[in-house]
Amino acid sequence: MEHKTREEIRDVADILPSCLQARPRSKLERLELWVEALEREGGRRLRTLFEIEYALPTDRAGLRADDSPLSVAFADPRLRADGLAGDTVGDAIAFFDVSELELHNVLCFCHYGETMSAETAAARVRAMAASEAGHRPRYGSRHFVGPVLAAVGVFTV
């Protein structure tokens, strides 16, 4: 790696003052970037994290898996440039500003088995983003689920 002074760099690049640099992305924007990264993977199978809720609290932050939704996020250059430090549970909680429970609902083996499609992971992260934006997805509301279950005959008397 070669070191150059600002004066040497000015000859080949524009240097902007720090006041013109982009503002940090909001939590919602970071979640949306994660959704986009997952959607680019299409139907690719991603590994879930095994029994997150049973890991010792001291170990939980370090949980990770190759080819997981977290590794897809970490592979995205925009998320790394914005400060995503790694592909662990702790890195995701800190960067995306989500709770352990929210992350559990997206990543855990107990919901999806050993693998899940990237599309499913994108849908779960999108639901988190919608919740952050103050929107509640209709498929999760009692106004939608009740009538659907009644229509398929779940509620029989």
Protein Blocks (a to p, Z undefined) as FASTA:
>chain_A
ZZddfklmmmmoccddfklpccdddfklmmmmmmmmmmmnomaccdddehkllpcfklmm
mgccehifklmmmmpmklmmnopabjcfklmmmmnopafklmmmmmgmklnojbdcfklm
mmmmmmmmmmmnopacfklpmklmmmmmmmnomacZZ
